[in-house]
Structure formats: C-alpha cells, structure tokens
Amino acid sequence: MSPLEVTTPTLVALTAVVTAAAIWLIILAVRLTKRPRNRPNPSSDLVDQARELKSLGQIRDAVFLVRGETGMSQRAAARFVNRL
C-alpha cells in the first residue's frame, strides 16, 4: 500500500469533517443574514404608519411593517411599536 492510497475509514472521516464544516458555514450564513449589522433608522413615514396601525389596534400589522422595512427582529420590532 502506497502512502497516497485512501482507505475507507480515512475517506469516511474526511467526508464527515467536510460535511460538518459545510453545515457550520451554512448556519453561520443564516445567522448573519438574520442579524444585519447596519440596520437603517426608521423613517418618519414608517413611524407614522406604525403609530396609526397601533392606534387602530393592529399591533401585529405594525410589528410586521417595522420588521419588513428595517430588518429588525420580532422582539426589537415589538418593543419599537410598544414604545410609540
């Protein structure tokens, strides 16, 4: 057997390491897209729209609007709307 031959256990181990690294990179990419670093400040129009929805009792819609426009998390958008 030459030193360059790959045995089955070595191939299985190598495959496991490569697969684990790929999964880790995918998880990292998903987490980074869920938490953008540069979140835009809410515009005055967005604040007015969210405030109007909240006054009409449509708090879930206001939170959804804020999340869609700013990329905030559910918790952050809910806090933002509650403070209006």
N, C-alpha and C positions, 0 to 999 in steps of 0.2 A: 504494500500500500504506500503510495507516494504522499508527501506532506500536503499536496494540493487537493487530494480527494476529500469530498464532503460526505460524512457518514449521516445516516438517518437521524440519530439523536442530535447531531450538530445542526442539521437542517431544521429540525423541529424547534430547537432553541432559538435559532436565528429568526425563524418565522415569527415566533412568539414575541421576541424583542421588537422586531419591526412593526408588528401589529399593535403592540402596546404603545409604541411611540406615535403611530398614526392616530390612534384613539385619543391619546393625550393632546396632540396638536388640534384635533377637531374640537375637543372640549374647550381648549384654550380659545380657539377662534370664536366659538359660540358665546363664551363668557365676555369676550371683548366687544362683540357686536351688541350684546345686551346692555353694556355699560359704556356708552360713548364718553370719551374724556372731555370733549368740548361741547357741552350742552348749550344750545342757544338760550338766551334770556327770553322769557315770554314777552311777546309784543303787547302793546296796549290794546290792540284789537282782540287778541286772544284772551286777555284778562277780562275785557268787556263781555265777550261771548260766554266765557266760563261763568262769570258772575251772573249773567242773565239766565243761563241754564240752571244754575244753583237756586236762583230766586224762584224759578218755576218748579222747583222740586226735582229736577232732573240731574241729580248729583252724579249718577253713574255716567250719563252722557257727557257731563262737564269733565269728569276724570278721563274719559275716553278721548275727548277732544284734546285735552292738555297732553296726554301721553302721545297722541299721534303727531302733534305739532312740535313737541320738544324732545321726544325720546326718553322722557322721564320714566322711572319705574312706576309700578302701580301704587306703591306706598308713597313715593315722593309726589306723584300727581294728586293723590287723595289728600295729602297734607296741604298741598298748594291750594286746592279747591276749598278745603275746610277753612283755610285762613282768609279767604276772600270775604 
